[in-house]
Amino acid sequence: MPMSMPAIRLIVTAILGFTSLGAAAPVAAFQGDPTPMARPAHSAAELARWKKTAGRVTIMRDKWGIPHVFGKRDADAVFGLLYAQAEDDFNRVELNYINAMGRLAEVEGESALWRDLRMKMYITPASMQAKYAASPAWLKELMVGFADGLNYYLHTHPEVKPKLITRFEPWMALSFSEGSIGGDIESIDLKDLERFYGKAPQPALAMASIGRNLDAEPRGSNGFAISPKLSASGKALLLINPHTSFYFRPEVHMVSEQGLNAYGAVTWGQFFIYQGFNDKTGWMHTSGGGDVIDEYLETVIERDGKFFYKYGQQERQVEARPITLPYKTPSGAMASKTVTAYFTHHGPVVRELDGKWVSVKMMDEPLKALTQSYTRTKARDYESFYKAMELRTNSSNNTVYADARGNIAYFHGNFIPKRDPRFNWNKPVDGSLPATEWQGLHAIKDTITLFNPASGYISNTNNWPFSASGANSPRRQDYPDYMWSLPENARGRHAERVLKNARGFTLDSLIAAAYDSHLTAFEPLVPQLLKDYDALPANDPRKAGLGAQVAALRGWDLRAGVDSRPASLAIYWGQDMVAQHAARARAAGLPTVDFITSSLSPEERLASLQRATDKLTADFGTWQTPWGEINRFQRVSGDVDQQYDDSKPSWPVGFASANWGSLASFGMVAKQKTKRIYGDRGNSFVAVVEFGPRVRAKSILAGGNSNNPASKHFADQAEMYSRGEFKDVLFYKEDIEKNLERSYHPGE
């Protein structure tokens, strides 16, 4: 008979002393605060190898604390890079691997169990070890360098107390092979997973298209490429502008005598530059490419205590796999739960919908993904970059590209499964139909791409690709709908405006374009409000009560800025409309900003304006408060979960949330406990690059390169960041030496 919920076998076992999930990563039995067990002893041969490698590595810290790592071999540069990352923030390096390997509950407690289950459905030590064994020799060398660099750091810094991982192993690099933590795996909804595998059955909720987070502060990015004909120098330019949580990636430079010379942002713990450039090519990743994840509705029956699912004319047995989930209890002792997880040939079962189990299929090629992530950093021209792209494992990103030969290019997604276009791939499809199977991957040439468009520019702002290059953009009718996933957005319209007719771009004018202060989303919203107000009867009390506010918005130039009072009112008005109507927007399957633009009544818009007025007045004494008094950058600790305090120093920020069309993004994701808004997501590492015989570049990083509050590089870029002021990138050794703070071998 069809199963409405699985007969979940949930075993709870208290464990007084805990053994790790593999000898590679021993952990402690926690007693109160996490205190790791004694670190494993290292052999004399191992120590000798580390010291020999360290002797081939030089770390040059410039005046901003940025590590420029020079090594004989690529593996030496990797060793030095990981050592330098650990110096700047070992906590985040370790935490990323704890999360990637599904071991977060061992540190954070039972609340992280379902996150761990989600990761362990895809990543296990045994599978990663097998993939490591199958890796080519050159990649193994890099993974050994990765582990050795971190282990040598721990050896030379006995005062550092890891939360969990006291020894890193080379295979661990495969657990985290793209630049985004968790990547596609994190699109699986944790609440749905808990409902399905948890103790108490709960009503399943219908889910919108997987991977489409429409309401939160945007997690995306901006990428612009400018061809030589639009630049003042006759050279190609690239804007690298990821919108991530702050302090998610530091700024680094890695060089070897084997042709490596990459500069940019690296996600803590990884050994490849994720968004950056070398002396010949540059790459910027934005999220929101093609539809790369699919859900399958599985018709499941139980027979003799086993589960089977229909596939064509067959019945196939559901794989039942026990997954042990250790966790720290409130007392500090260790315990574990073992969940029987279910798998079909499509992938793991993650939820239930209308009496059917739902399995998820996604890209699961960590070895190829790590290979692609690294090899693109050494690409010397478009042809070699394209060859790296042909591995087709960059599943969560688009790519904006530029090079020293003057080429610019765009790839909308990279891993794009072939599918039968008769089905609606935005929703779960029938898993019993063989016709819903993926039919391999699309070749790069068949996906949505651009190469040297006649317009001379390319942009992506996590929007659809059909406005990427003005009149020379790809045409929607030429591609199946599953090749793109997100619609046009306010930043996309804004980018088209600042790029379309511009000429003579320089690094500085490209920065100015990327920080243009216009808030595109208010272009339809403000006229609607003015019309609503003007239609009010003369005796309506709102005519007088909101008159000054409406007058301010009537005269507003739709730009944000530290001195703008109308911007404060407009943004608080917009925030209130989002808060009031987000649930309706989700039910309609629309981004909330689109919904409030198209679906609100005059009464609802006016009511939100009144609430915005009241909140500004209550918090700041007047609704006429300049935006820079409200919108601030503050960094007071190195904690992963930042806390903010209105009484502590901060800097005014003139740009705003990307939700309103601000190209330079600055938004708050953390629950607001202060009166002021303190950004924690948006512009993080930003760079502009000019290619030619010599690379010229400028960059800025949120706060600074170190996450140690005692370091002078903890907030030495904060004031510049708040103003959108960039520093010169020190790419060449002679320039680094002129601005050198310290040069050393790891371990010194």
N, C-alpha and C positions, 0 to 999 in steps of 0.2 A: 504494500500500500504506500502511497506517497507520504513522505515524512514532512511534517510541518516544522520540526526542529530535530536535530540529530540527538541520538541518545549519547550525550556527552559523558565521557568517562574522565572525571576530574579527580586526580589523586593529589592529596595534600600530605606532604611528608616533612616533618620537622627534622632539621639536620643540625646537629650541634657543632660539628666540624665540617667545613665545606671543602671539597676538592674541585678544582677548576674544570672547565669544559675541555681542557686540553693542557698537556704539560707545558705548552708554549706560553700560557698566560696565567700563572698561579695567582691566587687571590687569598685574602685573609678571612678568618672568621671574625666578623665585626663585633666589637664590644663597645657600645656607645658610639662615639665618633669613629668614622672609618679610619683604621690604622692598619696599613698593609703588613703582611707577614715579612719575614726577613727576605731580602732580595736573593735570588739564586746566585750561587757562586759562579764565576766565570773562569774558564780554563786559561792557563798561561798562553796557549796558542791563540785563543780568542782575543785576549788583551793585547797580545803582540800584533795581531792583525788590525785591531782598531787603531792602535798607536801608529802603525805604519801608514794606514789610510789617512789619519789625521795629519801626518807629516806632508802628505801630498795636497792638502787642502789649506787655502788661505781665506779667511773671512775678513773682508774689509767693511767696517761700519762707517757710513758717511755721517755728515753732521745731523742728519735726520734719524740716525739709528738704523737705516735700511741696510740689510746685509747683502753685500756683493760677494758671492761665493765663487772662488776660483779653484778648479781642480784639474789634475792631469787628465783623468778619464771622466766620462759622464757619471759613472758610479761614485767617483770621489765627490763630484759636485752635489750629487744626491745626498751623500753622507753629510757633507757640510751644511746643506740646506736644512736637513732635518735637525741637525744639532742646533743651528741658529734659530729655527722655529721654536725648539724646546726652550732655548734661552729666553725667548720673548713671551712665550705662553705655553708651557708644558701642559697646563690644565686643559686648555682647549684641544690641544693635540690628542691627549689621552682620551678626553671625553668624546671626541669624534669617533674614535675606534671602539670605545665602550658601546656607543650607540650603534655603530655600523655592525658590530658583531652580536647585537641583541643582548647586551649584558647590563643595560641601564638600571634595571631593578636591583641588581647587586649593590648598587651605590645609592639609588634614590628610593628604594623601597617598592612595595607592592603596587603602588599607583602606576609604575612603569611596566608592569607585566605584559600588557597587551601590545605596547610598543615593541617590547622584546620579541613577543610571539610573531609579530608582523615581520621583523627582520629575520628571525630564524626560519621562517618558512622558505626563505631564499638563500640564506647565508649560514653555512655550518663550517666549523674548522675542517672537517674531513673533506668536504667538497672543495674548499679553497686550497687545502694542501695538495689535493690531486691536480688542481689546475696549475698550481705552482710547479709541480713536478713536470707538467706537460709544457711549461713555458720555454721559449727559446733562451739560449744561454745569455744573450745580451740583456734580456729583460730580467732574468734571474739575478744578474749582477746588480741591476738597479734596485731590485727588491732587497737584496742583501745589504746594499748601501743604505737603503731606507731604515732597515732594522738596526744595523750597526750604528748609524748616527744617533738614533734615539737611545740605544743601550749604552753607548759611550757617554752620552750626556748624563744618564742616570748614574753611571759608574763614577763620573767625575763630579757629580753633585749629590753626595749622600744626604744632604739636608733636604732635598726634594722628596716629598712623600706622595707617591702615586696613590690614587684612589683604589686602583684595581690591578692595572697591568704593570707588573714589575719586570717583565721581559717582553720585548717585541720580537716577533718572528717575521721572516720575509713574506710568507703567504698572507699576512694580515693586510698588506697593501691591496690585495685583490678584493677585499671586503668593501672597499671604498674607492671605486675606480673612475667615478665621474666627479665633477666639481661640486655637486650639490649633495648635502647630507641626506642619505637615504634615497635620493633620486626618485625614480618612478615608484618605488616601493611605498613611499610615504603618501601616495595618493589613495591608498587603502584606508578607509575610514575606521578609526579605532573604536568608536562607539558601536558600529555595526559588528566589528570583530568580537567585541566583548559580549554583545547580545547573543551572538551565535555560539561562542565557546564558553561563555561565563556560566555561573551556577544557576542563576534565575532567568528563565526565558522572559523576554520582553517583546512588545510589539515591534516588528521590523518597520522601518520607515523607508518610504520610497526615496531613492537617491537621484540627484541630478547627474548629468553626464560626468563620469569619473574624471578627476583631474582639473575640473573647472572651478576654481575658487574665485567667485565673482565679487565677493563683498569685502574681503579683508584688505588691509593696506597692501598695495601691489607688491608682489615679490619679484617683479620682473626687472627689466633693464632697458637702456637705450643704446643703440649702436648706430653710428653714422659713418659712411665712407664717402669721401670726396675725391673725384677724379682729377688728374692734373689740369684739365681744361678749366676747372672752376677754382683752382688754387692760385694764389699770387706767385708762388715759386715754380709752378709747373710740375709739382710733385703730388703724389697721392697723400691724403690725410685720413686719419681714422680717429673716431671718438670711441673710447672704451668707458662705459658708464653703467656698471651694474647697480641695481637697486636691491640690496640685501640687508639683512640685519647688520648693524654696525659691529665692527670688530670680528666679522666672520672670516675675513681674509686679510693677511698682511701684505705689504709691498716688498718684493724680493727681486734678486737678480742672481742668475746662476750661469756660470761660464765654464767650459772645459776645452781642452786641446783637441777634443774629438768633434768639434763643430757646434757645440751647444753654446748659445749666447742669448738666453731668454730673460725678459724683464716683465714684471706685471704682478698680478694678484694670485696668490696660491691659497687654497683652502687649507686651514690648519691640519697638518699631518700628511698632506699629499706631497708627492715629489715632482709634480709637473705644474708649470705655469698655466693656470686655468683661463685667464683672460689677460692677454698681453701682446708682446711683440718680440721679435728678434731683430737682427740688423737688416733683414730682407722682407719679412712678412709680419702681418699683425692680424689678430683674430679677436673678435668680441662675440660673446654668446648672450643671447636673449632667450627667455623662456617663452613657451606658448606656440610651439611649432605644430606639426601635424598630430593627428590622433594616433597615439602609439600604444594605448592600453585599451583592452576590450574585456567586457564582462560577458560571461556565458551562463545562461539559465540551464541548470542541470536537473533533469527529471530523475529523482532518486527513489529507489525502493529498498526495503530491508528484507533480507531473507536469511534465516538461521544466524542472526546476529551480525551479518555482514551487509554492507551497502553496495548497491549497484546503480549505475546510471545508464540511461538510454543513449545510444549513438547509432544512428541509422537503423538497421534492422537488428542490431546487436544489443547486448547488455554487457557493460564493462564493469569490473569491480572497482569501487572507490578505494584508493590507497589510504590506509589509516596509519599515520606515523606519529608515535609518541614524541612530544617535544618537552623537555624538562626546562622549567623556568625558575632558576634560583632567585631569591629576593631577600633583602634585608628587612627584618621585622622592626617594629617600633622600639623594641628593647635593644636592638643592635645585633641580636643573634641571627643566624641564617636559617632559612626555610626554603622549600621549593614546591612548586606545583607542576604536575605533569599533565599536559593537555594532549589529547588525541586529536591531531590536526588531520584534515581530509584533503585529498588531492585527486583531481581528474587529469587527463592528459592535457587539458587546457592550462592547468595551474592550481594553486591552492584555493580551497573554498573559504570565502571571507565573510559571507552573510547569507541571509535568506530573503527572498522576495516572492510574495504570493504563493507560498508553498513549495517553491523551488529553491535549490541551493544555487548560489552564485559563485562561480570560480573566476579567477582573474588571469589573463594572459598578458605578458609584457616582455620586453627585451631582458634576457638573462644571460649575458655573454661577458662576464667580468674580465676575462683574459683579453678578448678583443678590445673591450672598452678601455682598459688600461694602456694597451698598445697604442690605440688611437689618441688617447689623451696625451701621451708622451711624444709620439712621433710628429704630431702637428707642430710641436714647439721647435722642431729642428728643420721644418720645411723651408727651403730656400727660394721657392717660387710657386706660382699658382699650380703648376703641374704636380709638384711634390705634395703640396697641401691637398690637392684634389685626390691624390693617391691615398693619403691618410683618411680622407673622408669616405673613401670607398669601403672602408671597414664597416661603415654604417652602424656604429654602436653609440653615437652621441644622441641618445634617444630623447633627452629632455630639453634640447636646445635648438635654436636657430643660430646661424653664424654669419656675422658681417665681417668682411675681409678686405684688406688692402695690401699692396706690396710695393717694393722699390722699383719695379718695372712700370709702375703707373696703373696696374690693374686694380679694379674694385669688383667685389662679387658678393653674392648673397645666397645662402642655402636655407630654405625654410624647412627646418627639421633635417634629419639625416637618416634615422631608422624609421622607415615608413612601410609597414606591411601592406602587401597587396590583398585586397578584399573584394568580394562580390558587391558591386554598387547598388544592387537591389535592396540590400538591408540598410536599416538605419543604425549606423555604428555609433551614434550618440547615446544609444540606449543598449541595455543588455540584449544579446541575440540568443536565439535558441541553440543551445549546445548540442542538441541531438541531431541537428542537421549538418551533414558533412559539408554542405555548401557554405557554411559560416566559417570554415577553417581559413586561416591565413594561407595565402598561396605564394609564399616566399616574400622577398623584399623588393620594393621598387629600386631599380638602378638610379643612381644619382641624376643621370641625364633626364630621367622621367619625372623627377620631383620638381617642386617649385623652386626655381633658381634664377639668378640674374648674373650676367657677366658683362661688365663695361657698358651699362645702359647709356643710350644717347643723352639722357637728361644730365648725366655727369654726377649723380648722387644716389645714395642708397640709404634708407633708414628702416629701422624696426624698433617699435616701442611696445613689444608684446601684443601687437595688433595683428590684423590679418595682413597677408603679403601683397594685397592688391592695390596698396597705395605706397609701396616701398620706393617707387622711383617716378612719381608723377605719371605723365602720359606713357611712360615706358615700363610701367608696372606689369607684372603678370596679370593675365585675364582670368577672372574667376571661372568662367565657363569652360576653360581649357583643362580643368583639373577636377577630380572627384572631391566631394565635400570633406572626406576624411583626411585629405592632405592638409587641411588647416583646421584649427580648433577654436581660436579666439577671434572675436569680431573686431571691427575698427574701434578705436578708443580716442579719448580726448587728446592724449599725447600724440597719437598718430596724426590727427588733424593739425595739431600744433607744429609737429616736426615738418610736415609738408609745407606749412606756411613759411617757416624760417629758412628752408632749404631751396624752395622752388625757384626763386628769382635771384638768389644770392650769387655773387661772383667775387673772385679775388680772395678766397678764404686763406687766412693765416691761422697759426695755432691760437692766437688770441681771439680772432673773430669766430673761430669754431667754438671756443669756450663760451663766448658771448651768446652764440646761437643756442648752445646746450643749456644755458642758464637763463634764456629768455623768460621773463616773468609773467607773461600772459597766462591767464587761467581759462582755458578754452571751454571747460565744462559750464561756465557761467554765461556763455554767450546766449544760449536759449533760456536759461533759468531767470536771469535778471529781467529781460523784457516781459516774460510771463508774469513776474511779480508786479512790475510797473502797471501792466494791464489790469491785473487783479485789483490793485489799489485804486487806480483811476476809475474803475467801475463801481466803487463803493458809493452808496448814497452819502450826501453831504452831512446828514445827521448821524452817520455811523460813527461810534466812538473810536473805531480804529483809524478813522480819517485823521484825527488829531493825534492819537496815541502813537501811530507809526509814521507820521508825516516826515519827521526829521530823518528817520532811518531810510525811508524810501527816497528822500531827496539825496541823501548821501550815495545811495546805490545808483540813482539816476545819473549822478555826475561822475561815477567811478569809471576809471579807464580799464577795468578788468585785469589789473596787474597787482601782483603781490609785491611786498617790499616792507622793510623794517618800519617805515614811517606811515604806512597806509592804514588808516582807520576803517575805510569801507571794506578792505580785504578781510579784516578781523570779523566784521559783521557778516559778510557774505559767507565766509568759511564756517562760522558758527551756525548760521542759518542752514547751510548745506549739510553740516554734520547732524543737525537735529532732524532734518528730513530723512537722512540715511538711517538714523537710529529708530525713527518712528515707523519707517516703511520697509525696512530690510526684509522682514519676514514675507511681506507681500511680493517683494521683488523675487525672492527665492522661489516662491510658489509659482510665479510666472516664468521662471527660468531666465530672468534678465539680470544683468549687472545692475546694482542698486542705483547708480548714478543715471543710467539710462532709464530706469523705471521712474525715478522721481522727476525726470525731465518730461516723460511722455504720459504719465498716468495720474498725477495728483490733481486734486481740485483746487480752485482758488482759496477755499476755506482752509485747506490743509497747508498750502504754501504760506498764507498769512499767519496762521497759528504758529508755524515753525519760526517765522520771523519774530513773533512776540516772545516765544520761549528763548530764542537766541539773544534777544535784547535783555531779557531778565537774567539769563545766566552771566552774560558779560558784565552787567551792572552789579550782580551779586558778588562776582569773583574779583572784579577789578575796579569797582566804583563807578564805572561809566561804560556804556556800550561803545564809546568813541575812543577805545584804547588802541594804540598803534600795534600792528601785527608783531613787530619785533619785541614788544614788551611781553607778549604772550608766547610766541614761538621761539624756543631756546634750544641750544646745544649745551649739554652738561655731561661731564664725565668725572665721577667721583670715586669709582672703584673699578677693579678688574674683574668683578663677578660676571658670570655668564648672564644671570638675571639682574639687570641693572635696576637700581632704585634711584629715585629722583627726589630732590628737596628744594623747595622754593627759597629757602634761606641760604642756600649755598651758591657759590659763583656759577655763572652760566653766560653764554654768548647769544646775542640776538641773531636769528636766522630769517632772511627775507623770503626764501622760497617755501613751497608748501607741499602738501600731499600730492602724489601723482594722480590720485583719484580726480583731482580738479583740473587735470591737464598740465600741471607743472612739469616741465621737462626735467629740471633739477628736483629730485624727489626728497621730501623730508616729512616723515609721518611717524606716528606713535602707535605701536602695537601693544605694548604693555598696558595693563589696566591703569587708567589715570587716577592717581591718588593726590595729585597736586592741582593747584589752580592753573598753573602754566602748562603748556604742551612741551614735552621734551622728546625730541625725535629719537627713535631707535631703529628705524628702517628707512632705506632710501639710498641716496648717494653715499657710497662707502669709499671704495677706491675708484677714482676717476682719472683718466689720462687722455691726452690728445697727442697724436704721433704724426710726424711728417717724415716720409720715407724718401730716400735718395742715396747718393754715394755715402753720406753720413746721416744717421738717424738723429732727429731732433724731437724732443718730447717734453711735456710738462705733466705734472700729476698732483693730486691731493688725496689725502687719506683722512677719514673721520678720526679725529683725536690725535692718534700717533701710532707708531709701529710697535710699541711695547705695551703689554697689558699689565705691567707692574707699576702701580701708582707711585712708587719711589723713583722710577726712572724719569729722566728729563724728557724722554721720548714718549711718555704716556699721553701728554696733551699738547705737545709742541706744535702740532698742526691745527689745533682746535679753532683758534681765532681765524686763521686763514681759511679753514674749511667753512666756517660760518659766513664768511664774506664771498665765498666762491673764488678765492685767490689761489693760484697754483704755484708750485715750485718747479724749478728746472730739474728734469731727470738727469742723473749723473750716470750715463750709459758707458762712456769710454773710460778706460783705466786712468788716463792722465787727468781726467776731470774728477774722478773719485779721489785720487791722491791729493788734489788741490783742496778737497773738502773732507779730508779724512779725519775721523775721530779716533779710530783704533783699528789696527791690523793684527791678526793673531791666527794661530792654528787651533782647531778644536782641542779642548783640554787645557789650554794655557790660561 
